Amino acid sequence: MTKPDRRPGERGHSGDEDIVPEPEHAPEVAPDHDEISEMLADYATGSLPDGELWRVESHLSGCERCQAEFTALLDLVSLLVVTVPPRAMAKERLLAAVAPTPAAVLAPGALPAAPVLREAVGRPREQASRRWTWLRLGGALPAVLGAVALVAILLLGGWNVLLQRELEERTWVAGLLANPAAAHPLADSELASGARGVFYTEEERRQGVLLASYLPPLGDDQRYQVWLFTEEGERVSGGLFDPNGDGTATAIVEAPSPFGDYWAVGISAEPADGSLAPTTPLVLGGWVQ
């Protein structure tokens, strides 16, 4: 039978209109870089909804820029030992590919074991000599052990305080990375470098987290310097950092005032000891308000 020679929607001889069936599932439009960039922090910390996992994974498989940004995120998550572990799927499929090297963090229960004093196996004369040595020290031994115990208590107390501070900071960073409202894309540049990044901060905090990728290589006597700009155009330094060999960087930025006082962030290449003002074009920048 020959099909009617008419376009869909034209009326046939019977006056009926052809009905073109719609596909059961319309193809999804691939998300752009900005949309995926906002999801990467949730994906790295394991808080991304299950329905969004396939979108991020399919995009990461073919996007080098997002891969670099995700690598920097994983480095930060590994460095800070985030209490929310990455999803198993993210670990299996992506950690092997990007292979970040987590920093070694010693938990309280993993303190090095004290050396075990083993009984020496030697001739009777040697053993007797050693026993006499311990007997001669017997009077001073309690004082020595007491001093050692006191030092151990002080060290462990200081260690616990340090761990508590680090845990509080890690918890804050984990929450910050999982908060879409805290993410501020850095896409402006005075150079055609292709650099990009995200700056995470909250108005009431004096700390922010910088994630950057595709940063141009620096000279041996240079470092990158972060600049914080107020609404009135005043500028203060947010510190210096060194990028990784692949152009990625992860840094915690300290501000003199809460970040609610600043409107923009910029990054420039400066001498290794820093500058009072940018001496080179801004490699990366963006609004934080």
Residue frames as qw, qx, qy, qz and C-alpha x, y, z in Angstrom:
[[0.000, 0.890, 0.455, 0.000, 0.00, 0.00, 0.00],
 [0.413, 0.426, -0.019, 0.805, 1.33, 3.43, -0.91],
 [0.273, -0.498, -0.475, 0.672, 1.56, 5.97, 1.93],
 [0.184, 0.916, 0.356, 0.021, -0.42, 9.21, 1.41],
 [0.543, 0.278, 0.030, 0.792, 1.71, 11.93, -0.14],
 [0.197, -0.861, -0.134, -0.449, 1.16, 14.60, 2.47],
 [0.238, 0.421, -0.574, 0.661, 2.98, 16.11, 5.37],
 [0.332, -0.384, -0.777, 0.372, 2.13, 15.41, 8.99],
 [0.014, 0.438, 0.355, -0.826, -0.67, 17.70, 10.05],
 [0.298, 0.138, -0.425, -0.843, -2.23, 18.06, 6.56],
 [0.682, 0.155, 0.474, -0.536, -5.76, 16.80, 6.20],
 [0.197, -0.045, 0.900, 0.385, -6.38, 13.76, 4.03],
 [0.279, -0.230, -0.629, -0.688, -9.37, 12.88, 1.96],
 [0.422, -0.506, -0.752, 0.033, -11.28, 11.84, 5.05],
 [0.182, -0.828, -0.050, -0.528, -10.72, 15.22, 6.67],
 [0.795, -0.582, -0.080, 0.150, -8.87, 13.64, 9.56],
 [0.103, 0.889, -0.424, 0.137, -5.55, 14.99, 10.67],
 [0.793, 0.168, -0.526, 0.256, -2.52, 12.74, 10.97],
 [0.590, -0.782, 0.148, -0.138, -1.44, 12.28, 14.55],
 [0.560, 0.524, -0.563, 0.308, 2.31, 12.05, 15.02],
 [0.806, -0.522, -0.268, 0.073, 3.03, 10.00, 18.13],
 [0.065, -0.870, 0.410, -0.265, 5.43, 11.63, 20.55],
 [0.578, 0.242, -0.734, 0.262, 8.33, 9.57, 21.82],
 [0.689, -0.569, -0.448, 0.021, 7.77, 8.07, 25.25],
 [0.579, -0.642, -0.046, 0.501, 10.91, 9.72, 26.61],
 [0.376, 0.916, -0.041, 0.133, 12.10, 12.96, 25.09],
 [0.763, 0.162, -0.250, 0.574, 15.88, 13.15, 24.90],
 [0.431, -0.811, -0.162, 0.360, 17.44, 15.18, 27.68],
 [0.371, 0.873, -0.146, 0.281, 19.42, 18.25, 26.78],
 [0.753, 0.004, -0.358, 0.553, 23.03, 17.90, 27.92],
 [0.350, -0.895, -0.184, 0.205, 23.66, 20.22, 30.88],
 [0.423, 0.801, -0.206, 0.371, 26.18, 23.01, 30.37],
 [0.553, 0.221, -0.539, 0.595, 29.36, 23.60, 32.32],
 [0.180, -0.401, 0.316, -0.841, 27.83, 26.08, 34.77],
 [0.804, -0.294, -0.090, -0.508, 25.02, 23.72, 35.72],
 [0.899, -0.006, -0.402, 0.175, 27.36, 20.78, 36.23],
 [0.340, 0.399, -0.459, 0.717, 29.84, 22.97, 38.11],
 [0.449, -0.441, 0.234, -0.741, 27.15, 23.72, 40.68],
 [0.932, -0.186, -0.124, -0.286, 26.52, 19.98, 41.15],
 [0.668, 0.385, -0.575, 0.275, 30.14, 18.86, 41.53],
 [0.099, -0.444, 0.619, -0.640, 30.48, 19.76, 45.20],
 [0.783, -0.143, 0.275, -0.539, 27.38, 17.74, 46.10],
 [0.912, 0.269, -0.295, -0.094, 28.64, 14.89, 43.94],
 [0.438, 0.479, -0.637, 0.416, 32.08, 14.87, 45.59],
 [0.214, -0.307, 0.642, -0.669, 30.64, 14.91, 49.12],
 [0.106, -0.163, -0.981, -0.020, 27.97, 12.28, 48.36],
 [0.194, 0.430, 0.555, -0.685, 24.98, 14.58, 48.85],
 [0.284, 0.192, -0.458, -0.820, 23.82, 14.78, 45.21],
 [0.753, 0.137, 0.361, -0.533, 20.30, 13.37, 44.69],
 [0.598, -0.025, 0.774, 0.208, 20.25, 9.98, 42.97],
 [0.570, 0.697, 0.433, -0.042, 18.26, 11.38, 40.06],
 [0.217, 0.944, -0.206, -0.136, 21.12, 13.73, 39.14],
 [0.640, -0.468, 0.545, 0.274, 23.98, 11.22, 39.34],
 [0.721, 0.312, 0.520, 0.336, 23.78, 10.08, 35.71],
 [0.310, 0.937, 0.112, 0.119, 23.81, 13.66, 34.44],
 [0.258, -0.874, 0.400, 0.097, 27.03, 14.49, 36.25],
 [0.692, -0.266, 0.627, 0.241, 28.73, 11.20, 35.40],
 [0.677, 0.528, 0.444, 0.257, 27.85, 11.33, 31.70],
 [0.198, 0.974, -0.045, 0.098, 29.06, 14.93, 31.47],
 [0.441, -0.751, 0.474, 0.132, 32.29, 14.22, 33.34],
 [0.823, 0.021, 0.512, 0.245, 33.13, 11.36, 31.00],
 [0.602, 0.515, 0.351, 0.499, 33.59, 13.78, 28.10],
 [0.014, 0.955, 0.043, 0.293, 34.39, 17.16, 29.67],
 [0.684, 0.145, -0.371, 0.611, 38.02, 17.81, 30.61],
 [0.038, -0.517, 0.199, -0.831, 37.26, 21.12, 32.29],
 [0.721, -0.479, 0.000, -0.501, 34.69, 19.64, 34.63],
 [0.920, -0.065, -0.324, 0.212, 37.02, 16.69, 35.26],
 [0.440, 0.337, -0.361, 0.750, 39.74, 19.11, 36.37],
 [0.340, -0.506, 0.158, -0.777, 37.33, 20.95, 38.64],
 [0.892, -0.326, -0.157, -0.271, 36.07, 17.69, 40.11],
 [0.787, 0.128, -0.408, 0.445, 39.66, 16.54, 40.68],
 [0.114, 0.426, -0.349, 0.827, 40.33, 19.70, 42.68],
 [0.647, -0.440, 0.023, -0.622, 37.17, 19.07, 44.70],
 [0.944, -0.148, -0.294, 0.015, 38.21, 15.50, 45.44],
 [0.544, 0.294, -0.435, 0.655, 41.63, 16.72, 46.54],
 [0.213, -0.456, 0.274, -0.820, 39.96, 19.11, 48.97],
 [0.840, -0.323, -0.104, -0.424, 37.54, 16.47, 50.24],
 [0.889, 0.017, -0.375, 0.263, 40.42, 14.03, 50.74],
 [0.339, 0.402, -0.392, 0.755, 42.61, 16.68, 52.38],
 [0.334, -0.386, 0.276, -0.814, 39.94, 17.71, 54.84],
 [0.128, -0.076, -0.975, 0.163, 38.67, 14.19, 55.52],
 [0.473, -0.186, -0.108, -0.854, 35.04, 15.13, 55.04],
 [0.385, -0.072, 0.808, -0.440, 32.78, 13.20, 57.38],
 [0.769, 0.409, 0.266, -0.413, 30.29, 12.49, 54.57],
 [0.495, -0.241, 0.709, 0.441, 32.01, 9.91, 52.35],
 [0.349, 0.350, -0.462, -0.736, 31.74, 10.17, 48.56],
 [0.883, 0.141, 0.142, -0.425, 29.22, 7.81, 47.02],
 [0.719, -0.205, 0.631, 0.208, 30.56, 4.36, 46.21],
 [0.687, 0.608, 0.356, 0.178, 29.78, 4.90, 42.53],
 [0.172, 0.966, -0.183, 0.064, 31.82, 8.09, 42.48],
 [0.489, -0.643, 0.580, 0.108, 34.70, 6.32, 44.18],
 [0.769, 0.049, 0.611, 0.183, 34.71, 3.33, 41.86],
 [0.615, 0.662, 0.361, 0.232, 34.29, 5.18, 38.57],
 [0.232, 0.930, -0.029, 0.284, 36.12, 8.43, 39.15],
 [0.503, -0.791, 0.342, 0.063, 38.63, 8.14, 41.98],
 [0.820, -0.067, 0.444, 0.355, 40.54, 5.56, 39.96],
 [0.560, 0.677, 0.262, 0.400, 40.63, 7.90, 36.97],
 [0.054, 0.924, -0.106, 0.363, 41.69, 11.10, 38.68],
 [0.820, -0.090, -0.387, 0.412, 43.66, 9.36, 41.45],
 [0.122, -0.858, 0.194, -0.460, 43.92, 12.17, 43.99],
 [0.587, 0.098, -0.653, 0.468, 46.47, 11.63, 46.73],
 [0.493, -0.795, -0.243, -0.257, 44.79, 12.17, 50.12],
 [0.064, 0.659, -0.540, 0.520, 46.81, 13.69, 52.88],
 [0.575, -0.138, -0.772, 0.235, 47.66, 11.37, 55.73],
 [0.388, -0.586, 0.146, -0.696, 45.60, 12.22, 58.81],
 [0.344, 0.070, -0.871, 0.344, 46.31, 10.46, 62.07],
 [0.586, -0.570, -0.333, -0.470, 43.20, 9.65, 64.09],
 [0.409, -0.663, 0.457, -0.429, 43.40, 9.59, 67.90],
 [0.917, -0.187, 0.323, -0.142, 43.17, 5.80, 67.93],
 [0.873, 0.429, -0.033, 0.230, 45.91, 5.52, 65.36],
 [0.154, -0.904, 0.395, -0.064, 48.69, 7.08, 67.44],
 [0.576, 0.442, -0.679, 0.110, 51.99, 5.25, 67.08],
 [0.870, -0.426, -0.245, -0.032, 52.25, 2.41, 69.57],
 [0.317, -0.831, 0.450, -0.075, 54.79, 2.80, 72.34],
 [0.497, 0.459, -0.737, 0.008, 57.88, 0.63, 71.83],
 [0.915, -0.344, -0.116, -0.176, 57.61, -2.73, 73.57],
 [0.134, -0.710, 0.671, -0.167, 60.43, -3.51, 76.02],
 [0.938, 0.074, -0.318, -0.117, 61.48, -7.08, 75.28],
 [0.717, -0.602, 0.343, 0.075, 63.59, -9.14, 77.62],
 [0.318, 0.722, -0.593, -0.160, 67.08, -9.48, 76.23],
 [0.999, -0.038, 0.037, 0.010, 68.35, -12.97, 75.46],
 [0.335, 0.760, -0.506, 0.234, 72.02, -13.08, 76.45],
 [0.597, 0.102, -0.709, 0.362, 74.52, -14.67, 78.76],
 [0.539, -0.664, -0.501, 0.136, 73.71, -14.78, 82.52],
 [0.464, -0.300, -0.149, 0.820, 76.45, -12.23, 83.32],
 [0.031, 0.224, 0.310, 0.924, 74.95, -9.73, 80.83],
 [0.417, -0.594, -0.563, -0.394, 71.45, -10.29, 82.18],
 [0.575, -0.556, -0.428, 0.420, 72.63, -9.87, 85.78],
 [0.332, -0.098, 0.011, 0.938, 74.44, -6.65, 84.87],
 [0.163, -0.387, -0.414, -0.808, 71.28, -5.25, 83.31],
 [0.531, -0.625, -0.566, -0.082, 69.21, -6.24, 86.34],
 [0.520, -0.423, -0.286, 0.685, 71.65, -4.43, 88.63],
 [0.138, 0.144, 0.207, 0.958, 71.39, -1.36, 86.41],
 [0.371, -0.544, -0.492, -0.569, 67.61, -1.32, 86.80],
 [0.614, -0.565, -0.494, 0.244, 67.95, -1.87, 90.55],
 [0.419, -0.193, -0.133, 0.877, 70.29, 1.10, 90.87],
 [0.091, -0.212, -0.284, -0.931, 67.77, 3.24, 89.00],
 [0.285, -0.490, -0.822, -0.049, 64.89, 1.87, 91.04],
 [0.200, -0.540, -0.454, 0.680, 64.72, 4.85, 93.37],
 [0.067, 0.387, -0.161, -0.905, 64.47, 7.37, 90.54],
 [0.055, 0.187, 0.862, 0.468, 62.27, 5.26, 88.30],
 [0.043, 0.691, 0.701, -0.170, 58.86, 6.40, 89.68],
 [0.017, -0.738, -0.040, 0.673, 59.83, 10.04, 89.19],
 [0.074, -0.264, 0.660, 0.699, 61.02, 9.36, 85.65],
 [0.048, 0.373, 0.887, 0.266, 57.85, 7.46, 84.77],
 [0.009, 0.749, 0.519, -0.412, 55.75, 10.21, 86.33],
 [0.016, -0.607, 0.227, 0.761, 57.47, 12.86, 84.22],
 [0.043, -0.031, 0.818, 0.573, 57.02, 10.76, 81.09],
 [0.040, 0.558, 0.829, -0.012, 53.33, 10.26, 81.89],
 [0.010, 0.749, 0.262, -0.609, 52.87, 14.00, 82.44],
 [0.004, -0.421, 0.497, 0.759, 54.48, 14.82, 79.10],
 [0.039, 0.198, 0.907, 0.370, 52.30, 12.20, 77.38],
 [0.046, 0.683, 0.675, -0.276, 49.15, 13.68, 78.94],
 [0.020, 0.698, -0.025, -0.715, 50.11, 17.19, 77.84],
 [0.020, -0.238, 0.704, 0.669, 50.89, 16.02, 74.31],
 [0.025, 0.378, 0.905, 0.195, 47.66, 14.05, 74.01],
 [0.036, 0.726, 0.490, -0.481, 45.68, 16.98, 75.40],
 [0.050, 0.594, -0.271, -0.756, 47.16, 19.35, 72.85],
 [0.035, -0.029, 0.863, 0.502, 46.60, 16.78, 70.12],
 [0.078, 0.549, 0.829, -0.075, 42.92, 16.44, 71.04],
 [0.077, 0.747, 0.196, -0.630, 42.44, 20.22, 70.97],
 [0.021, 0.423, -0.565, -0.708, 44.09, 20.36, 67.55],
 [0.051, 0.194, 0.933, 0.300, 41.92, 17.52, 66.26],
 [0.106, 0.669, 0.651, -0.344, 38.78, 19.24, 67.56],
 [0.099, 0.686, -0.100, -0.714, 39.66, 22.45, 65.75],
 [0.025, 0.237, -0.771, -0.591, 40.42, 20.57, 62.54],
 [0.099, 0.379, 0.919, 0.036, 37.17, 18.62, 62.83],
 [0.151, 0.734, 0.402, -0.526, 35.18, 21.84, 63.22],
 [0.107, 0.586, -0.382, -0.707, 36.88, 23.32, 60.15],
 [0.029, -0.037, 0.913, 0.406, 36.31, 20.18, 58.10],
 [0.150, 0.547, 0.801, -0.192, 32.65, 20.10, 59.08],
 [0.163, 0.742, 0.115, -0.640, 32.28, 23.73, 58.05],
 [0.070, 0.430, -0.631, -0.641, 34.00, 23.15, 54.69],
 [0.113, 0.190, 0.958, 0.182, 31.85, 20.09, 54.00],
 [0.177, 0.696, 0.610, -0.335, 28.69, 22.09, 54.62],
 [0.082, 0.691, -0.168, -0.698, 30.01, 24.98, 52.55],
 [0.003, -0.243, 0.792, 0.560, 30.72, 22.82, 49.51],
 [0.067, 0.367, 0.924, 0.089, 27.28, 21.26, 49.73],
 [0.114, 0.716, 0.428, -0.540, 25.53, 24.66, 49.83],
 [0.494, 0.518, 0.463, 0.523, 24.70, 25.92, 46.29],
 [0.036, -0.975, -0.192, -0.108, 24.10, 29.44, 47.63],
 [0.512, -0.746, 0.251, 0.343, 27.73, 29.61, 48.80],
 [0.683, 0.068, 0.489, 0.538, 29.18, 28.85, 45.33],
 [0.208, 0.880, -0.013, -0.427, 30.32, 31.83, 43.25],
 [0.838, 0.349, 0.249, 0.337, 31.68, 31.01, 39.76],
 [0.224, -0.740, 0.289, 0.564, 34.93, 32.71, 38.77],
 [0.712, 0.428, 0.492, 0.258, 34.87, 33.09, 35.00],
 [0.240, 0.971, -0.023, -0.005, 36.17, 36.62, 34.32],
 [0.766, -0.252, 0.217, 0.550, 39.76, 37.06, 33.16],
 [0.149, 0.896, -0.176, -0.380, 41.96, 39.76, 31.69],
 [0.075, -0.475, 0.806, 0.345, 43.93, 37.02, 29.92],
 [0.816, 0.209, -0.294, -0.452, 42.89, 34.42, 27.35],
 [0.061, -0.447, 0.871, -0.192, 44.05, 31.63, 29.63],
 [0.652, -0.140, -0.659, -0.348, 40.92, 29.49, 29.88],
 [0.155, 0.050, -0.787, 0.595, 41.22, 29.51, 33.68],
 [0.542, -0.477, -0.345, -0.600, 38.07, 28.96, 35.68],
 [0.245, 0.055, -0.796, 0.551, 37.12, 28.38, 39.26],
 [0.488, -0.656, -0.472, -0.330, 34.57, 28.52, 42.04],
 [0.118, 0.309, -0.535, 0.778, 34.80, 30.49, 45.26],
 [0.535, -0.523, -0.653, -0.117, 32.79, 29.22, 48.23],
 [0.177, 0.103, -0.458, 0.865, 31.99, 31.56, 51.07],
 [0.254, -0.721, -0.645, -0.024, 29.32, 32.81, 53.45],
 [0.051, 0.827, 0.053, 0.557, 28.72, 36.46, 54.33],
 [0.565, -0.795, 0.098, -0.198, 29.33, 36.09, 58.05],
 [0.914, -0.206, 0.103, 0.332, 32.58, 34.11, 57.68],
 [0.041, -0.883, 0.372, 0.282, 36.13, 35.39, 57.30],
 [0.388, -0.290, 0.820, 0.305, 37.17, 32.25, 55.44],
 [0.739, 0.485, -0.041, -0.466, 36.45, 31.08, 51.93],
 [0.714, -0.120, 0.647, 0.238, 37.43, 28.08, 49.82],
 [0.373, 0.690, -0.342, -0.517, 38.93, 28.61, 46.37],
 [0.753, 0.073, 0.628, 0.184, 38.88, 25.88, 43.72],
 [0.331, 0.775, -0.253, -0.476, 40.55, 26.72, 40.41],
 [0.801, 0.080, 0.530, 0.267, 41.66, 24.90, 37.28],
 [0.613, 0.599, 0.271, 0.438, 43.56, 25.69, 34.08],
 [0.238, -0.934, 0.084, 0.255, 45.70, 28.28, 35.83],
 [0.614, 0.711, -0.292, 0.177, 48.70, 29.33, 33.70],
 [0.839, -0.164, -0.251, 0.455, 52.08, 28.09, 34.95],
 [0.225, -0.972, 0.059, 0.028, 54.13, 30.49, 37.05],
 [0.466, 0.660, -0.486, 0.333, 57.78, 31.42, 37.11],
 [0.675, -0.093, -0.615, 0.398, 60.06, 30.05, 39.81],
 [0.208, -0.048, -0.400, 0.891, 59.89, 33.36, 41.69],
 [0.386, -0.209, -0.190, -0.878, 56.09, 33.80, 41.44],
 [0.052, 0.280, 0.911, -0.300, 52.97, 32.77, 43.34],
 [0.160, -0.571, -0.559, -0.580, 49.30, 33.50, 42.84],
 [0.049, -0.099, -0.500, 0.859, 47.80, 36.17, 45.08],
 [0.078, -0.635, -0.756, -0.138, 44.11, 36.51, 45.95],
 [0.026, 0.098, -0.085, 0.991, 42.55, 39.98, 45.98],
 [0.053, -0.613, -0.770, 0.169, 39.31, 40.96, 47.72],
 [0.064, 0.258, 0.208, 0.941, 37.42, 44.03, 46.46],
 [0.086, 0.460, 0.636, -0.614, 34.83, 46.07, 48.37],
 [0.314, 0.767, 0.556, 0.074, 31.85, 47.88, 46.85],
 [0.032, -0.958, 0.034, 0.284, 33.78, 51.16, 47.14],
 [0.681, 0.676, -0.245, 0.142, 36.68, 49.74, 45.13],
 [0.310, -0.740, 0.577, -0.151, 39.02, 49.18, 48.05],
 [0.847, 0.277, -0.453, -0.025, 41.32, 46.20, 47.70],
 [0.498, -0.637, 0.559, -0.183, 42.96, 43.91, 50.26],
 [0.357, 0.384, -0.843, -0.119, 45.09, 40.80, 49.92],
 [0.885, -0.223, 0.039, -0.407, 43.54, 37.41, 50.63],
 [0.709, -0.434, 0.548, 0.092, 46.86, 35.57, 50.70],
 [0.288, 0.585, -0.672, -0.350, 49.20, 33.64, 48.42],
 [0.870, -0.026, 0.466, -0.160, 48.97, 30.10, 47.06],
 [0.043, -0.443, 0.780, 0.440, 50.81, 27.76, 44.72],
 [0.825, 0.238, -0.096, -0.503, 48.97, 25.82, 41.99],
 [0.826, -0.127, 0.540, 0.094, 49.54, 22.16, 41.26],
 [0.301, -0.302, 0.652, 0.627, 51.54, 21.10, 38.24],
 [0.223, 0.409, 0.804, 0.369, 48.35, 20.55, 36.22],
 [0.043, -0.319, -0.195, -0.927, 47.07, 24.09, 36.83],
 [0.532, -0.620, -0.516, -0.257, 44.56, 23.18, 39.54],
 [0.154, 0.301, -0.514, 0.788, 44.53, 24.78, 42.96],
 [0.548, -0.628, -0.536, -0.136, 42.71, 24.41, 46.26],
 [0.302, 0.205, -0.401, 0.840, 43.15, 27.07, 48.92],
 [0.307, -0.748, -0.563, 0.169, 41.44, 28.37, 52.03],
 [0.239, 0.543, 0.037, 0.804, 41.37, 32.17, 51.82],
 [0.367, -0.542, -0.521, 0.548, 41.54, 34.26, 55.00],
 [0.107, 0.723, 0.276, 0.624, 39.88, 37.70, 54.90],
 [0.170, 0.143, -0.439, 0.870, 40.45, 40.63, 57.29],
 [0.444, 0.048, 0.284, -0.848, 36.67, 41.18, 57.50],
 [0.598, 0.269, 0.726, -0.208, 33.59, 38.98, 56.98],
 [0.299, 0.093, 0.696, 0.646, 33.02, 38.21, 53.31],
 [0.138, 0.795, 0.590, -0.037, 29.78, 40.17, 53.40],
 [0.126, -0.833, 0.053, 0.536, 32.02, 43.26, 53.16],
 [0.199, -0.374, 0.650, 0.630, 33.48, 42.19, 49.80],
 [0.660, 0.516, 0.134, -0.529, 31.88, 42.21, 46.40],
 [0.796, 0.547, -0.248, -0.075, 34.45, 40.55, 44.15],
 [0.750, -0.447, 0.425, 0.238, 37.47, 38.24, 44.15],
 [0.604, 0.747, -0.269, -0.065, 40.44, 38.35, 41.79],
 [0.857, -0.307, 0.290, 0.296, 43.65, 36.35, 41.29],
 [0.443, 0.858, -0.259, 0.011, 46.92, 37.57, 39.78],
 [0.886, 0.063, -0.181, 0.422, 50.48, 36.29, 39.42],
 [0.173, -0.952, 0.170, -0.185, 52.78, 38.13, 41.81],
 [0.280, 0.573, -0.700, 0.321, 56.30, 37.89, 43.26],
 [0.606, -0.132, -0.776, 0.116, 56.74, 35.00, 45.68],
 [0.241, -0.208, -0.602, 0.732, 56.56, 37.29, 48.73],
 [0.065, 0.751, 0.647, -0.117, 53.40, 39.05, 47.49],
 [0.213, 0.327, 0.188, 0.901, 52.52, 42.59, 46.40],
 [0.083, 0.313, 0.454, -0.830, 50.62, 45.54, 47.83],
 [0.580, 0.525, 0.116, -0.612, 48.55, 45.75, 44.62],
 [0.860, 0.298, 0.398, 0.113, 48.19, 43.61, 41.48],
 [0.145, -0.662, 0.456, 0.577, 51.20, 44.01, 39.20],
 [0.045, -0.057, 0.856, 0.512, 49.92, 41.71, 36.43],
 [0.531, -0.122, -0.341, -0.766, 46.50, 41.26, 34.75],
 [0.635, -0.157, 0.563, -0.506, 43.92, 39.32, 36.71],
 [0.092, 0.149, -0.946, -0.273, 44.00, 35.67, 35.67],
 [0.300, -0.426, -0.841, -0.149, 40.64, 34.93, 37.25],
 [0.088, 0.006, 0.379, -0.921, 37.88, 36.84, 38.97],
 [0.290, -0.455, -0.744, -0.395, 34.20, 37.02, 39.75],
 [0.369, -0.510, 0.090, -0.772, 31.47, 38.46, 41.97],
 [0.300, -0.095, -0.889, 0.333, 30.76, 37.08, 45.43],
 [0.205, 0.329, 0.504, -0.772, 27.68, 39.24, 46.09]]
